[in-house]
């Protein structure tokens, strides 16, 4: 029997190994939550039934950096805490990704003090910035999907001269801000 005759004529498909590997990578990001403040509550809500981060293959929040590849920094980082965050990042599995969630993680937020890190991107290669105080869960999911889209096409994180280069994607806010206070009647 020839090889052609042995190949079934239905129930199979062909693809490239690169596509399959990237599909597996983007469908199994394992987050390492580093939640220090109120943004952490929105991060928890992202795992709840309403937002259901499990739809993206990410329900397995890891509290062991060696079994995680997506660091989500949610909340303000003090200078004293920074070495711990850096060590966790270094212990994570390659290829790894970083999301900076909320104003505090990205810029220090309202905590313009010598004791608060004024943006974790000064110390870590941040791939996605999720703006807000706090950002809504939808926005965090948008940030995750930005990384997934990148993995799908490129696979591995960008490098620059042998050093990890951050993606530097900024998620657009998904809502318009209302002037405050609202619902008060003028006398
Ligand atoms: S950005 Fe706002 S909600 Fe998030 S940790 Fe800072 S103060 Fe809290």
Boltz pocket constraint, residues with backbone or C-beta under 6 A from the ligand:
constraints:
  - pocket:
      binder: B
      contacts: [[A, 37], [A, 38], [A, 39], [A, 40], [A, 74], [A, 75], [A, 76], [A, 101], [A, 102], [A, 103], [A, 104], [A, 105], [A, 109], [A, 132], [A, 133], [A, 134], [A, 135]]
      max_distance: 6.0
